[in-house]
Amino acid sequence: MSLLLILAGALLVAVAMFNRVPRFQARAAPQLVRARLTEAGRATLTAVGGSALIVAFFLALSGM
């Protein structure tokens, strides 16, 4: 459970920091394209991703 939260939180924070998301096309390697996030969107992704990382940390400490 905590590993899944770590991956989800890290993904959300990375999208907010770099403002890029992968685009998957048929037969081609994924490309990074602009996410077109507003400041409020970036703040929301950072807050939710950071919260997921904090919850994962405490779940790992409790042994779950």
Residue frames relative to the residue before (quaternion, step in Angstrom):
aa qw qx qy qz dx dy dz
M 1.0000 0.0000 0.0000 0.0000 0.00 0.00 0.00
S 0.6953 0.4673 -0.2917 0.4616 3.55 0.86 -0.93
L 0.6160 0.5419 -0.3552 0.4479 3.60 1.06 -0.65
L 0.6415 0.5158 -0.3196 0.4694 3.57 1.01 -0.77
L 0.6582 0.4962 -0.3061 0.4763 3.59 0.99 -0.78
I 0.6169 0.5357 -0.3434 0.4633 3.59 1.06 -0.71
L 0.6754 0.4897 -0.2971 0.4644 3.59 0.90 -0.90
A 0.6691 0.4906 -0.3042 0.4680 3.59 0.93 -0.87
G 0.6690 0.5022 -0.3002 0.4584 3.59 0.92 -0.87
A 0.6618 0.5000 -0.3070 0.4667 3.56 0.96 -0.86
L 0.6330 0.5249 -0.3327 0.4615 3.59 1.04 -0.72
L 0.6736 0.4934 -0.3039 0.4588 3.60 0.88 -0.89
V 0.6675 0.4863 -0.3072 0.4728 3.58 0.93 -0.83
A 0.6409 0.5235 -0.3280 0.4556 3.61 1.00 -0.76
V 0.6375 0.5089 -0.3305 0.4748 3.60 0.98 -0.78
A 0.6709 0.4972 -0.3030 0.4592 3.58 0.94 -0.85
M 0.6832 0.4995 -0.2974 0.4420 3.59 0.95 -0.82
F 0.8024 0.3169 -0.1452 0.4844 3.57 0.79 -1.02
N 0.3036 -0.7876 0.4855 0.2275 3.60 1.30 -0.23
R 0.5747 0.5449 -0.3887 0.4708 3.58 1.05 0.84
V 0.0739 -0.7677 0.6349 0.0444 3.56 -1.16 0.71
P 0.4856 -0.6557 0.4733 0.3322 3.62 -1.07 0.56
R 0.1715 -0.7477 0.6327 0.1057 3.55 -1.14 0.76
F 0.2072 -0.7929 0.5667 0.0851 3.55 -0.70 1.12
Q 0.0661 -0.7816 0.6202 0.0055 3.53 -0.91 1.00
A 0.5949 -0.5550 0.4320 0.3892 3.55 -1.22 0.40
R 0.8714 0.0777 -0.1018 0.4736 3.55 -1.00 0.98
A 0.6855 0.4416 -0.3001 0.4950 3.59 1.13 0.23
A 0.5655 -0.5790 0.4595 0.3658 3.51 -1.22 0.46
P 0.5699 -0.5982 0.4194 0.3761 3.61 -1.05 0.60
Q 0.2163 -0.7618 0.6003 0.1118 3.54 -1.07 0.82
L 0.3806 -0.6879 0.5608 0.2597 3.55 -1.19 0.54
V 0.0345 -0.7950 0.6052 -0.0229 3.55 -0.75 1.09
R 0.6480 -0.5245 0.3805 0.4004 3.56 -1.26 0.39
A 0.3984 -0.7227 0.5158 0.2301 3.56 -1.00 0.86
R 0.2492 -0.8041 0.4982 0.2077 3.61 1.23 -0.43
L 0.2539 0.7792 -0.5239 0.2322 3.55 0.87 1.01
T 0.3981 -0.6646 0.5700 0.2737 3.53 -1.16 0.62
E 0.6803 -0.4622 0.3496 0.4486 3.58 -1.24 0.11
A 0.6431 0.5110 -0.3234 0.4697 3.57 1.03 -0.75
G 0.6424 0.5210 -0.3178 0.4636 3.58 1.05 -0.72
R 0.6509 0.5026 -0.3106 0.4767 3.56 1.00 -0.82
A 0.6474 0.5130 -0.3167 0.4662 3.58 1.00 -0.81
T 0.6497 0.5162 -0.3156 0.4602 3.57 1.00 -0.79
L 0.6655 0.4930 -0.3061 0.4694 3.59 0.90 -0.87
T 0.6442 0.5132 -0.3205 0.4678 3.57 1.01 -0.77
A 0.6730 0.4984 -0.2984 0.4578 3.58 0.91 -0.89
V 0.6891 0.4668 -0.2871 0.4742 3.60 0.86 -0.91
G 0.6704 0.4942 -0.3004 0.4649 3.59 0.94 -0.84
G 0.6571 0.4995 -0.3073 0.4735 3.57 0.98 -0.80
S 0.6318 0.5219 -0.3265 0.4709 3.58 1.04 -0.74
A 0.6375 0.5180 -0.3245 0.4690 3.59 1.01 -0.79
L 0.6491 0.5073 -0.3198 0.4681 3.59 1.01 -0.75
I 0.6482 0.5065 -0.3203 0.4697 3.59 1.00 -0.77
V 0.6462 0.5044 -0.3186 0.4759 3.60 0.95 -0.84
A 0.6437 0.5177 -0.3217 0.4628 3.60 0.97 -0.82
F 0.6242 0.5406 -0.3376 0.4518 3.59 1.01 -0.76
F 0.7129 0.4411 -0.2684 0.4745 3.58 0.83 -0.93
L 0.6017 0.5270 -0.3645 0.4769 3.61 1.10 -0.53
A 0.6464 0.5069 -0.3206 0.4716 3.58 0.99 -0.78
L 0.6476 0.5127 -0.3240 0.4612 3.59 1.01 -0.73
S 0.6958 0.4606 -0.2789 0.4753 3.59 1.02 -0.72
G 0.5390 -0.6631 0.3796 0.3546 3.59 1.24 -0.15
M 0.5080 0.6500 -0.4342 0.3618 3.61 1.15 0.28
